[in-house]
Amino acid sequence: MPSTLVAIVRLTGYILATMYPDDTQKDLATVLSYMAGRTLSKEEIWKAMELPRSTYYDQLEKGTLITADNLRRAAANLGINRAELLTRYRLIDP
């Protein structure tokens, strides 16, 4: 822990939660690519979500792609932190 955080914990007795940015308005491909540490293709994303191509584009068009189940599968298959991803999209509290 950084020394400032250690001092705060010692003084207050509370550990401060890590705050993740609100990515609810950001493109999913951008967020997943950032978290994966590389640029992901649309094909890599729908495969990571375990969705057929047509379902991926249908949900993307309807605005129903960002769900806890879809993000959970994507995180697991891409090796990224599931809790962080769900928190960034405000599907769970930090």
Buried (B, 14 or more C-beta within 10 A) or exposed (E): EEEEEEEBEEEEEEEEEEEBEEBEEEEBBEBBBBBBEEEBEEEBBBBBBBBEEEBBBEBBEEEEBBEEEBBBBBBEBBEBEBEBBBBBBEBBEE
